[in-house]
C-alpha cells in the first residue's frame, strides 16, 4: 500500500551537524595519556537546542535533545529524548520524536529507537498523520526511511497497522511492508 507522505526527514541530518561540531581535536595543553575516570566524550551537550536556517534566514528545522554526545573512540554521535521539528511553514511542519538516536561514524544512516513518533500533515491533507514504531532508520543522503518493526498510522481518525515500512522522502510516498490491517469509516 502506498500513501503520499512528505516526512521532511532530511532534517534529521542535524545529528550529522552535531557530529561535525564534535570532530574538533583535543584541548591544547591537556594530556590524554592518563586513563579517564569517566567516559571520555568528544563533546556532550545537555538540554540542547539546535536551530538550522536556510540562506534567507527562514527556519529549516529545530532539534531539542536532553543530551547529545560524541564518543571520540568510535566517532558515533548519540542523542536522547529528542524532538525534531522540520519545515518553515508551521502548517506543513513535521515533528519527529524518539527516546534515542545514533549516528554511527562515517554513516549517513541514523538509527532512531524507543517510542519513535512522526507527526505532520501529508501533502494534500488538512489532517495530521502520526506514525508510531519502536525503531526507524533514516538515511540522510538518500532520504530513505525504513523499519521492520510493527508500525501504526493514525490519520484523520482512521488507523492502520503493519509490519514494517519503507519510504523515500524525495518521492513523498510510504510503502507498508506486510500484515497491513486497518479500518476506515465515514
NORJOHU-V530239 format. One line per field, one symbol per residue. ss: DSSP state (@ for helix, = for strand, . for the rest). phi: phi as a letter, one per 40 degrees, with the letter a starting at -180 (. if undefined). psi: psi as a letter, one per 30 degrees, with the letter a starting at -180 (. if undefined). Layout:
ss = ???
phi = ???
psi = ???
This chain:
ss = .===....@@@@@@@@@@@@@...................=============.....=============.....==========...@@@.==========.....=============......============....============..===========....===========...
phi = .bbcabcgcdccddcccdcccccccccdgbcbcccccbdbbcabbbfcbbbbbcdcgcccabbbacababcccbgcbbbbfbbbbbhccdcbcbbbbacaabbcdgbbbcbbagfcbbbibcdgbcccbbbbacaabbccccgcbaabccbbbbafgbbbbabgababcccfabbccafcbaabac
psi = kkkkkjfgffffffeeeeeeegglalkkfkkgfkkkflkjkelkkkhkkkkkllegflkelkkkkekklkjfeffkkkklilkkkkkejffgkkkkklelkkjkkglgjkjkljhkkkkajlkgkfkkkkkklfkkkkjfefhkkllflklkkkkhglkklljllkkjfeghlkkkelhkklkkl.
